[in-house]
Amino acid sequence: MFVELKNSTDAEHAESAPIVEAFKYGWKSIFMVAVMNWGPNTNSYTVQTFFVTFVTAYVVLPGTSEFFPRSTITVIQLIGAIVGMISAFTWGFLSDRFGRKPIYLLIAGLGIVMPIVYFTLLNTGLTVLVGLAVVLGYIFAAYGNDGVQMAYFPELFGTRYRYAGVTIAHELSSLIGGGIAPFICSWLLLQFGTWIPIAIYMSFTMICTVIASIMVPETVDRDLTIATDAVPGQARTAS
């Protein structure tokens, strides 16, 4: 679609860089997508990296003075990743069926309260419950919104700068989200000695994601040949 559009434009327009047009005409969409990815990216990196640090340096095995073993949490993380990959396909399928927006909002909305569930389970030190926390984290935080993003984000942008817009928004939010999340979580744990501020931080990013997601249109089955960014009414009604 991009090639067809490029071939149909005049020479002056064809020579203009998509990244320039993305910032010029699509900055609102870039901002919205960045916020939509901030919460999921922050929560994803927390689940995949900080959970290991948390249980091995803070959680004590019941009835002992030993921290949760690194070898056990590593295996649990592998299991969580496998389950999470399957869930990504499931969430994507559901977004095809019921629409991008409702499924994205569902996962993000659950993401507001799930940090409390994660850390409550992790804090028990029981292998089964720690495993449950990690698996849930991969299903909802690490891979949940990702399963919808791969279709939703490109559909929000116009054909001319679709790839540039998605890339800028996604990587910007990855930098301020997952890129620094493990450091912020570690700092909060050192400062307060409890997981509660970390859960609040994770929930806050998801609240921002929910607000941004409410403000963008539904895009499932949108005509992707449209050169401009998505607006309400360009997609079928979810049923």
C-alpha positions as protocol buffer text, in pm:
chain_id: "A"
residue {
  index: 1
  type: MET
  ca { x: 0 y: 0 z: 0 }
}
residue {
  index: 2
  type: PHE
  ca { x: 290 y: 233 z: 77 }
}
residue {
  index: 3
  type: VAL
  ca { x: 452 y: 158 z: -260 }
}
residue {
  index: 4
  type: GLU
  ca { x: 126 y: 217 z: -444 }
}
residue {
  index: 5
  type: LEU
  ca { x: 77 y: 550 z: -268 }
}
residue {
  index: 6
  type: LYS
  ca { x: 435 y: 655 z: -334 }
}
residue {
  index: 7
  type: ASN
  ca { x: 404 y: 576 z: -706 }
}
residue {
  index: 8
  type: SER
  ca { x: 83 y: 777 z: -731 }
}
residue {
  index: 9
  type: THR
  ca { x: 223 y: 1097 z: -578 }
}
residue {
  index: 10
  type: ASP
  ca { x: 416 y: 1373 z: -746 }
}
residue {
  index: 11
  type: ALA
  ca { x: 796 y: 1385 z: -729 }
}
residue {
  index: 12
  type: GLU
  ca { x: 807 y: 1649 z: -456 }
}
residue {
  index: 13
  type: HIS
  ca { x: 583 y: 1453 z: -224 }
}
residue {
  index: 14
  type: ALA
  ca { x: 754 y: 1123 z: -302 }
}
residue {
  index: 15
  type: GLU
  ca { x: 1091 y: 1266 z: -198 }
}
residue {
  index: 16
  type: SER
  ca { x: 971 y: 1387 z: 142 }
}
residue {
  index: 17
  type: ALA
  ca { x: 1079 y: 1161 z: 426 }
}
residue {
  index: 18
  type: PRO
  ca { x: 802 y: 964 z: 603 }
}
residue {
  index: 19
  type: ILE
  ca { x: 956 y: 1050 z: 940 }
}
residue {
  index: 20
  type: VAL
  ca { x: 917 y: 1423 z: 866 }
}
residue {
  index: 21
  type: GLU
  ca { x: 555 y: 1375 z: 762 }
}
residue {
  index: 22
  type: ALA
  ca { x: 493 y: 1159 z: 1068 }
}
residue {
  index: 23
  type: PHE
  ca { x: 598 y: 1440 z: 1302 }
}
residue {
  index: 24
  type: LYS
  ca { x: 425 y: 1706 z: 1092 }
}
residue {
  index: 25
  type: TYR
  ca { x: 88 y: 1541 z: 1041 }
}
residue {
  index: 26
  type: GLY
  ca { x: 80 y: 1249 z: 1281 }
}
residue {
  index: 27
  type: TRP
  ca { x: 224 y: 1386 z: 1606 }
}
residue {
  index: 28
  type: LYS
  ca { x: -107 y: 1341 z: 1787 }
}
residue {
  index: 29
  type: SER
  ca { x: -124 y: 975 z: 1692 }
}
residue {
  index: 30
  type: ILE
  ca { x: 242 y: 931 z: 1784 }
}
residue {
  index: 31
  type: PHE
  ca { x: 175 y: 1077 z: 2128 }
}
residue {
  index: 32
  type: MET
  ca { x: -134 y: 864 z: 2183 }
}
residue {
  index: 33
  type: VAL
  ca { x: 35 y: 542 z: 2075 }
}
residue {
  index: 34
  type: ALA
  ca { x: 337 y: 622 z: 2293 }
}
residue {
  index: 35
  type: VAL
  ca { x: 112 y: 658 z: 2598 }
}
residue {
  index: 36
  type: MET
  ca { x: -85 y: 348 z: 2499 }
}
residue {
  index: 37
  type: ASN
  ca { x: 240 y: 153 z: 2501 }
}
residue {
  index: 38
  type: TRP
  ca { x: 389 y: 315 z: 2813 }
}
residue {
  index: 39
  type: GLY
  ca { x: 188 y: 112 z: 3064 }
}
residue {
  index: 40
  type: PRO
  ca { x: 219 y: -226 z: 2890 }
}
residue {
  index: 41
  type: ASN
  ca { x: 590 y: -177 z: 2827 }
}
residue {
  index: 42
  type: THR
  ca { x: 657 y: -72 z: 3185 }
}
residue {
  index: 43
  type: ASN
  ca { x: 462 y: -365 z: 3325 }
}
residue {
  index: 44
  type: SER
  ca { x: 615 y: -608 z: 3077 }
}
residue {
  index: 45
  type: TYR
  ca { x: 974 y: -530 z: 3170 }
}
residue {
  index: 46
  type: THR
  ca { x: 885 y: -536 z: 3538 }
}
residue {
  index: 47
  type: VAL
  ca { x: 745 y: -888 z: 3503 }
}
residue {
  index: 48
  type: GLN
  ca { x: 1029 y: -1017 z: 3288 }
}
residue {
  index: 49
  type: THR
  ca { x: 1322 y: -865 z: 3477 }
}
residue {
  index: 50
  type: PHE
  ca { x: 1236 y: -710 z: 3812 }
}
residue {
  index: 51
  type: PHE
  ca { x: 1032 y: -1006 z: 3936 }
}
residue {
  index: 52
  type: VAL
  ca { x: 1356 y: -1207 z: 3936 }
}
residue {
  index: 53
  type: THR
  ca { x: 1534 y: -942 z: 4141 }
}
residue {
  index: 54
  type: PHE
  ca { x: 1240 y: -905 z: 4378 }
}
residue {
  index: 55
  type: VAL
  ca { x: 1198 y: -1270 z: 4474 }
}
residue {
  index: 56
  type: THR
  ca { x: 1570 y: -1349 z: 4492 }
}
residue {
  index: 57
  type: ALA
  ca { x: 1660 y: -1045 z: 4703 }
}
residue {
  index: 58
  type: TYR
  ca { x: 1344 y: -975 z: 4902 }
}
residue {
  index: 59
  type: VAL
  ca { x: 1120 y: -1283 z: 4928 }
}
residue {
  index: 60
  type: VAL
  ca { x: 1215 y: -1545 z: 5187 }
}
residue {
  index: 61
  type: LEU
  ca { x: 1112 y: -1910 z: 5157 }
}
residue {
  index: 62
  type: PRO
  ca { x: 848 y: -1998 z: 5417 }
}
residue {
  index: 63
  type: GLY
  ca { x: 999 y: -2146 z: 5732 }
}
residue {
  index: 64
  type: THR
  ca { x: 1356 y: -2061 z: 5633 }
}
residue {
  index: 65
  type: SER
  ca { x: 1593 y: -1766 z: 5623 }
}
residue {
  index: 66
  type: GLU
  ca { x: 1683 y: -1824 z: 5258 }
}
residue {
  index: 67
  type: PHE
  ca { x: 1575 y: -1611 z: 4967 }
}
residue {
  index: 68
  type: PHE
  ca { x: 1374 y: -1760 z: 4683 }
}
residue {
  index: 69
  type: PRO
  ca { x: 1621 y: -1959 z: 4466 }
}
residue {
  index: 70
  type: ARG
  ca { x: 1728 y: -1805 z: 4135 }
}
residue {
  index: 71
  type: SER
  ca { x: 1720 y: -2143 z: 3962 }
}
residue {
  index: 72
  type: THR
  ca { x: 1351 y: -2185 z: 4045 }
}
residue {
  index: 73
  type: ILE
  ca { x: 1241 y: -1839 z: 3933 }
}
residue {
  index: 74
  type: THR
  ca { x: 1435 y: -1886 z: 3608 }
}
residue {
  index: 75
  type: VAL
  ca { x: 1237 y: -2199 z: 3526 }
}
residue {
  index: 76
  type: ILE
  ca { x: 915 y: -2025 z: 3626 }
}
residue {
  index: 77
  type: GLN
  ca { x: 1000 y: -1736 z: 3394 }
}
residue {
  index: 78
  type: LEU
  ca { x: 1049 y: -1977 z: 3104 }
}
residue {
  index: 79
  type: ILE
  ca { x: 712 y: -2138 z: 3168 }
}
residue {
  index: 80
  type: GLY
  ca { x: 552 y: -1795 z: 3194 }
}
residue {
  index: 81
  type: ALA
  ca { x: 703 y: -1688 z: 2862 }
}
residue {
  index: 82
  type: ILE
  ca { x: 567 y: -1996 z: 2684 }
}
residue {
  index: 83
  type: VAL
  ca { x: 218 y: -1941 z: 2824 }
}
residue {
  index: 84
  type: GLY
  ca { x: 246 y: -1571 z: 2744 }
}
residue {
  index: 85
  type: MET
  ca { x: 326 y: -1636 z: 2377 }
}
residue {
  index: 86
  type: ILE
  ca { x: 15 y: -1850 z: 2346 }
}
residue {
  index: 87
  type: SER
  ca { x: -190 y: -1578 z: 2515 }
}
residue {
  index: 88
  type: ALA
  ca { x: -63 y: -1319 z: 2266 }
}
residue {
  index: 89
  type: PHE
  ca { x: -222 y: -1514 z: 1980 }
}
residue {
  index: 90
  type: THR
  ca { x: -539 y: -1547 z: 2184 }
}
residue {
  index: 91
  type: TRP
  ca { x: -563 y: -1174 z: 2256 }
}
residue {
  index: 92
  type: GLY
  ca { x: -495 y: -1097 z: 1891 }
}
residue {
  index: 93
  type: PHE
  ca { x: -767 y: -1337 z: 1780 }
}
residue {
  index: 94
  type: LEU
  ca { x: -1014 y: -1179 z: 2023 }
}
residue {
  index: 95
  type: SER
  ca { x: -929 y: -832 z: 1889 }
}
residue {
  index: 96
  type: ASP
  ca { x: -1006 y: -954 z: 1536 }
}
residue {
  index: 97
  type: ARG
  ca { x: -1341 y: -1082 z: 1658 }
}
residue {
  index: 98
  type: PHE
  ca { x: -1454 y: -814 z: 1902 }
}
residue {
  index: 99
  type: GLY
  ca { x: -1246 y: -514 z: 1799 }
}
residue {
  index: 100
  type: ARG
  ca { x: -906 y: -373 z: 1890 }
}
residue {
  index: 101
  type: LYS
  ca { x: -1026 y: -109 z: 2133 }
}
residue {
  index: 102
  type: PRO
  ca { x: -1243 y: -315 z: 2370 }
}
residue {
  index: 103
  type: ILE
  ca { x: -983 y: -590 z: 2406 }
}
residue {
  index: 104
  type: TYR
  ca { x: -701 y: -340 z: 2452 }
}
residue {
  index: 105
  type: LEU
  ca { x: -902 y: -155 z: 2715 }
}
residue {
  index: 106
  type: LEU
  ca { x: -991 y: -481 z: 2889 }
}
residue {
  index: 107
  type: ILE
  ca { x: -627 y: -584 z: 2926 }
}
residue {
  index: 108
  type: ALA
  ca { x: -512 y: -236 z: 3023 }
}
residue {
  index: 109
  type: GLY
  ca { x: -796 y: -201 z: 3273 }
}
residue {
  index: 110
  type: LEU
  ca { x: -703 y: -529 z: 3437 }
}
residue {
  index: 111
  type: GLY
  ca { x: -344 y: -405 z: 3437 }
}
residue {
  index: 112
  type: ILE
  ca { x: -441 y: -134 z: 3684 }
}
residue {
  index: 113
  type: VAL
  ca { x: -529 y: -385 z: 3957 }
}
residue {
  index: 114
  type: MET
  ca { x: -308 y: -682 z: 3860 }
}
residue {
  index: 115
  type: PRO
  ca { x: 16 y: -546 z: 4020 }
}
residue {
  index: 116
  type: ILE
  ca { x: -145 y: -592 z: 4361 }
}
residue {
  index: 117
  type: VAL
  ca { x: -223 y: -953 z: 4270 }
}
residue {
  index: 118
  type: TYR
  ca { x: 128 y: -1016 z: 4137 }
}
residue {
  index: 119
  type: PHE
  ca { x: 313 y: -892 z: 4443 }
}
residue {
  index: 120
  type: THR
  ca { x: 71 y: -1045 z: 4692 }
}
residue {
  index: 121
  type: LEU
  ca { x: 138 y: -1384 z: 4536 }
}
residue {
  index: 122
  type: LEU
  ca { x: 513 y: -1327 z: 4499 }
}
residue {
  index: 123
  type: ASN
  ca { x: 544 y: -1218 z: 4860 }
}
residue {
  index: 124
  type: THR
  ca { x: 421 y: -1557 z: 4987 }
}
residue {
  index: 125
  type: GLY
  ca { x: 742 y: -1727 z: 4877 }
}
residue {
  index: 126
  type: LEU
  ca { x: 545 y: -2038 z: 4785 }
}
residue {
  index: 127
  type: THR
  ca { x: 664 y: -2181 z: 4454 }
}
residue {
  index: 128
  type: VAL
  ca { x: 315 y: -2251 z: 4322 }
}
residue {
  index: 129
  type: LEU
  ca { x: 190 y: -1900 z: 4401 }
}
residue {
  index: 130
  type: VAL
  ca { x: 508 y: -1734 z: 4273 }
}
residue {
  index: 131
  type: GLY
  ca { x: 461 y: -1934 z: 3954 }
}
residue {
  index: 132
  type: LEU
  ca { x: 100 y: -1823 z: 3930 }
}
residue {
  index: 133
  type: ALA
  ca { x: 205 y: -1458 z: 3969 }
}
residue {
  index: 134
  type: VAL
  ca { x: 462 y: -1487 z: 3690 }
}
residue {
  index: 135
  type: VAL
  ca { x: 228 y: -1671 z: 3454 }
}
residue {
  index: 136
  type: LEU
  ca { x: -45 y: -1411 z: 3509 }
}
residue {
  index: 137
  type: GLY
  ca { x: 215 y: -1141 z: 3455 }
}
residue {
  index: 138
  type: TYR
  ca { x: 311 y: -1283 z: 3119 }
}
residue {
  index: 139
  type: ILE
  ca { x: -51 y: -1329 z: 3013 }
}
residue {
  index: 140
  type: PHE
  ca { x: -167 y: -978 z: 3104 }
}
residue {
  index: 141
  type: ALA
  ca { x: 139 y: -757 z: 3135 }
}
residue {
  index: 142
  type: ALA
  ca { x: 411 y: -898 z: 2912 }
}
residue {
  index: 143
  type: TYR
  ca { x: 212 y: -1034 z: 2618 }
}
residue {
  index: 144
  type: GLY
  ca { x: -146 y: -918 z: 2668 }
}
residue {
  index: 145
  type: ASN
  ca { x: -149 y: -578 z: 2500 }
}
residue {
  index: 146
  type: ASP
  ca { x: 129 y: -689 z: 2262 }
}
residue {
  index: 147
  type: GLY
  ca { x: -110 y: -935 z: 2106 }
}
residue {
  index: 148
  type: VAL
  ca { x: -335 y: -645 z: 2003 }
}
residue {
  index: 149
  type: GLN
  ca { x: -70 y: -379 z: 1939 }
}
residue {
  index: 150
  type: MET
  ca { x: 77 y: -545 z: 1632 }
}
residue {
  index: 151
  type: ALA
  ca { x: -246 y: -483 z: 1443 }
}
residue {
  index: 152
  type: TYR
  ca { x: -389 y: -186 z: 1636 }
}
residue {
  index: 153
  type: PHE
  ca { x: -93 y: 52 z: 1620 }
}
residue {
  index: 154
  type: PRO
  ca { x: -30 y: 29 z: 1243 }
}
residue {
  index: 155
  type: GLU
  ca { x: -403 y: 71 z: 1177 }
}
residue {
  index: 156
  type: LEU
  ca { x: -403 y: 402 z: 1368 }
}
residue {
  index: 157
  type: PHE
  ca { x: -163 y: 563 z: 1121 }
}
residue {
  index: 158
  type: GLY
  ca { x: -199 y: 673 z: 761 }
}
residue {
  index: 159
  type: THR
  ca { x: -31 y: 481 z: 481 }
}
residue {
  index: 160
  type: ARG
  ca { x: 237 y: 738 z: 398 }
}
residue {
  index: 161
  type: TYR
  ca { x: 410 y: 733 z: 738 }
}
residue {
  index: 162
  type: ARG
  ca { x: 258 y: 425 z: 904 }
}
residue {
  index: 163
  type: TYR
  ca { x: 589 y: 247 z: 970 }
}
residue {
  index: 164
  type: ALA
  ca { x: 766 y: 564 z: 1082 }
}
residue {
  index: 165
  type: GLY
  ca { x: 481 y: 662 z: 1314 }
}
residue {
  index: 166
  type: VAL
  ca { x: 458 y: 323 z: 1482 }
}
residue {
  index: 167
  type: THR
  ca { x: 835 y: 298 z: 1521 }
}
residue {
  index: 168
  type: ILE
  ca { x: 878 y: 643 z: 1674 }
}
residue {
  index: 169
  type: ALA
  ca { x: 588 y: 600 z: 1916 }
}
residue {
  index: 170
  type: HIS
  ca { x: 677 y: 246 z: 2017 }
}
residue {
  index: 171
  type: GLU
  ca { x: 1047 y: 304 z: 2074 }
}
residue {
  index: 172
  type: LEU
  ca { x: 994 y: 633 z: 2254 }
}
residue {
  index: 173
  type: SER
  ca { x: 755 y: 470 z: 2499 }
}
residue {
  index: 174
  type: SER
  ca { x: 988 y: 171 z: 2534 }
}
residue {
  index: 175
  type: LEU
  ca { x: 1265 y: 408 z: 2641 }
}
residue {
  index: 176
  type: ILE
  ca { x: 1062 y: 587 z: 2908 }
}
residue {
  index: 177
  type: GLY
  ca { x: 870 y: 272 z: 2998 }
}
residue {
  index: 178
  type: GLY
  ca { x: 1048 y: -61 z: 3004 }
}
residue {
  index: 179
  type: GLY
  ca { x: 1391 y: 91 z: 2955 }
}
residue {
  index: 180
  type: ILE
  ca { x: 1392 y: 246 z: 3302 }
}
residue {
  index: 181
  type: ALA
  ca { x: 1123 y: 43 z: 3479 }
}
residue {
  index: 182
  type: PRO
  ca { x: 1359 y: -208 z: 3648 }
}
residue {
  index: 183
  type: PHE
  ca { x: 1572 y: 77 z: 3783 }
}
residue {
  index: 184
  type: ILE
  ca { x: 1271 y: 267 z: 3915 }
}
residue {
  index: 185
  type: CYS
  ca { x: 1132 y: -48 z: 4076 }
}
residue {
  index: 186
  type: SER
  ca { x: 1466 y: -128 z: 4240 }
}
residue {
  index: 187
  type: TRP
  ca { x: 1496 y: 229 z: 4369 }
}
residue {
  index: 188
  type: LEU
  ca { x: 1141 y: 223 z: 4510 }
}
residue {
  index: 189
  type: LEU
  ca { x: 1210 y: -106 z: 4686 }
}
residue {
  index: 190
  type: LEU
  ca { x: 1531 y: 28 z: 4840 }
}
residue {
  index: 191
  type: GLN
  ca { x: 1367 y: 353 z: 4947 }
}
residue {
  index: 192
  type: PHE
  ca { x: 1047 y: 212 z: 5096 }
}
residue {
  index: 193
  type: GLY
  ca { x: 1131 y: -151 z: 5169 }
}
residue {
  index: 194
  type: THR
  ca { x: 794 y: -269 z: 5040 }
}
residue {
  index: 195
  type: TRP
  ca { x: 637 y: -358 z: 4707 }
}
residue {
  index: 196
  type: ILE
  ca { x: 339 y: -122 z: 4746 }
}
residue {
  index: 197
  type: PRO
  ca { x: 502 y: 184 z: 4578 }
}
residue {
  index: 198
  type: ILE
  ca { x: 607 y: -40 z: 4290 }
}
residue {
  index: 199
  type: ALA
  ca { x: 251 y: -161 z: 4242 }
}
residue {
  index: 200
  type: ILE
  ca { x: 130 y: 200 z: 4249 }
}
residue {
  index: 201
  type: TYR
  ca { x: 388 y: 294 z: 3984 }
}
residue {
  index: 202
  type: MET
  ca { x: 282 y: 6 z: 3760 }
}
residue {
  index: 203
  type: SER
  ca { x: -86 y: 88 z: 3806 }
}
residue {
  index: 204
  type: PHE
  ca { x: -34 y: 457 z: 3731 }
}
residue {
  index: 205
  type: THR
  ca { x: 127 y: 383 z: 3395 }
}
residue {
  index: 206
  type: MET
  ca { x: -168 y: 159 z: 3308 }
}
residue {
  index: 207
  type: ILE
  ca { x: -416 y: 429 z: 3408 }
}
residue {
  index: 208
  type: CYS
  ca { x: -247 y: 660 z: 3157 }
}
residue {
  index: 209
  type: THR
  ca { x: -269 y: 386 z: 2896 }
}
residue {
  index: 210
  type: VAL
  ca { x: -642 y: 339 z: 2960 }
}
residue {
  index: 211
  type: ILE
  ca { x: -707 y: 713 z: 2923 }
}
residue {
  index: 212
  type: ALA
  ca { x: -517 y: 728 z: 2593 }
}
residue {
  index: 213
  type: SER
  ca { x: -689 y: 413 z: 2466 }
}
residue {
  index: 214
  type: ILE
  ca { x: -1031 y: 561 z: 2533 }
}
residue {
  index: 215
  type: MET
  ca { x: -942 y: 862 z: 2318 }
}
residue {
  index: 216
  type: VAL
  ca { x: -836 y: 673 z: 2003 }
}
residue {
  index: 217
  type: PRO
  ca { x: -1080 y: 522 z: 1751 }
}
residue {
  index: 218
  type: GLU
  ca { x: -1159 y: 160 z: 1677 }
}
residue {
  index: 219
  type: THR
  ca { x: -965 y: 40 z: 1372 }
}
residue {
  index: 220
  type: VAL
  ca { x: -1048 y: -326 z: 1312 }
}
residue {
  index: 221
  type: ASP
  ca { x: -1108 y: -384 z: 938 }
}
residue {
  index: 222
  type: ARG
  ca { x: -1019 y: -21 z: 864 }
}
residue {
  index: 223
  type: ASP
  ca { x: -931 y: 50 z: 500 }
}
residue {
  index: 224
  type: LEU
  ca { x: -551 y: 68 z: 519 }
}
residue {
  index: 225
  type: THR
  ca { x: -524 y: 248 z: 186 }
}
residue {
  index: 226
  type: ILE
  ca { x: -642 y: 567 z: 357 }
}
residue {
  index: 227
  type: ALA
  ca { x: -344 y: 803 z: 365 }
}
residue {
  index: 228
  type: THR
  ca { x: -447 y: 989 z: 680 }
}
residue {
  index: 229
  type: ASP
  ca { x: -455 y: 873 z: 1042 }
}
residue {
  index: 230
  type: ALA
  ca { x: -756 y: 685 z: 1173 }
}
residue {
  index: 231
  type: VAL
  ca { x: -1068 y: 871 z: 1283 }
}
residue {
  index: 232
  type: PRO
  ca { x: -1395 y: 736 z: 1424 }
}
residue {
  index: 233
  type: GLY
  ca { x: -1620 y: 565 z: 1174 }
}
residue {
  index: 234
  type: GLN
  ca { x: -1353 y: 403 z: 954 }
}
residue {
  index: 235
  type: ALA
  ca { x: -1387 y: 58 z: 1107 }
}
residue {
  index: 236
  type: ARG
  ca { x: -1665 y: -193 z: 1141 }
}
residue {
  index: 237
  type: THR
  ca { x: -1867 y: -195 z: 1461 }
}
residue {
  index: 238
  type: ALA
  ca { x: -1744 y: -466 z: 1695 }
}
residue {
  index: 239
  type: SER
  ca { x: -2003 y: -735 z: 1749 }
}
